[in-house]
C-alpha cells in the first residue's frame, strides 16, 4: 500500500455560485496550506459555478453535473470510496446527512467535518417530511467528528437543539 505524502481533504458542495455558504467555503479552501494538504472540491451541479475563478489553482475541481444533490449522491459515494479522503467537509445539512450515513454504512475511516449554515431552531418542521428529516439528522449529526457553528449563538443552538 502506498504511503500518502499529504492528507486528502474533500470539500463537497451543491454548487459554487455566489452565496454565503459558497463564500465561506471559498475562504476556507483558499486559506488551506496546499503544501500540507491535497485538496479537492466536488460540486454537485455543473452550471454557473462562477466562483471557481476565485479558487486557488492547485485545488482539484470535480463537477458532477447533476441537477441536484440527490442525483449526485451515487457519484459522490463512488468518489469517496475511490479517493479515500482523510477529511470530508460539507456545509449544507441536506448534503451532510447522506455523507454521514454513508460513512456509517461503509465504515470508511475519514474525519467528517460538518459546517452548519443556519440555526437549527429556525428550521421549519411543521410537515411530516421536515419532522422526519429532523429526527434522522438529530441522530446522525452525533456521528460527525466535528461540527462547526459560525458564531457562539449558533454553536449553543446546535448543542441545545441536537442535544450534543
Steps between C-alpha positions, in 0.01 A plus 500: 500500500638839403566754771337839448717805492217736601158439657214516248228752582173481307253789507152415372259778409176510296614792282767767492288801411496827687359437846597515865586132542694502176695809607589342836606179324713701255670682790575172679631337183723795415639520853617136513872433471516303175854394585347296784168386346383347173169688455207417272162671469213292367209705366169320448374723220708621209316816404586861578775421751646845448697502827740235363712776345579626853623160619869427546629331184643198686159392632367212293145565373246227426163609359247217508251679270182367660183709543495457879678345799284188508594404145866576566523266802598178313788684333602660831500162675710342223750784521530473878556125471759543223683806636489391867531853640635560848255786557155570348353847549137598428303818570140415412286279725328328207845397379653430841230246589570252216878546536483413871268205431735374229793513740306297756380242248837446332720537809738714295749673721495872430454802721161657436472875545151647483464875481151607595371782282195602701357486850332160536221654709405717198425198280136455407386154605124529487446233232571128529803512271663777706436324831628169360815664361569676833457175692749319276745792484496544880624140536745502210664835584631343820724277286685800350855541619473880501205736478568865429265779600596836355421692818468436874122533470487242222730261689280520809186451289653194328599344832158566652288406198685174428578420865876486444 
